[in-house]
Amino acid sequence: MDRKQIEEILTKIFVKRVPGLKPEMLVPEAEMANLGMDSLAFSWILADMEEAFGFVTQGADVMKLKTYADSLDFVQKQLGK
C-alpha cells in the first residue's frame, strides 16, 4: 500500500470520527489538537486505524502523533514501507 492509499483511508477515518471536519482541513501540518478532536474521537480513530491497516498501536507510539503527517508516517512505518 502506497502513501496515497494510506492517506485516502486515513482521511475517511478522520472525517468519519471528528464532527465538522472536512477533508481539505487534513493537510500534513494540521495539528491534531486544532482539528476539533477530543480524546474519544482520537480513541476511535486509533481503533479504526488498527482495523483498517491490521496492526495494534502502543501507547508510547500514539503519544507521538501530533500532526496529520505524523499519523501518515506512523501507519506507513507500521506497514513496513
Secondary structure as UniProt FT lines:
FT   HELIX           3..17
FT   TURN            19..20
FT   HELIX           23..25
FT   TURN            28..29
FT   HELIX           32..35
FT   HELIX           39..53
FT   HELIX           59..62
FT   TURN            63..64
FT   HELIX           68..78
FT   TURN            79..80
//
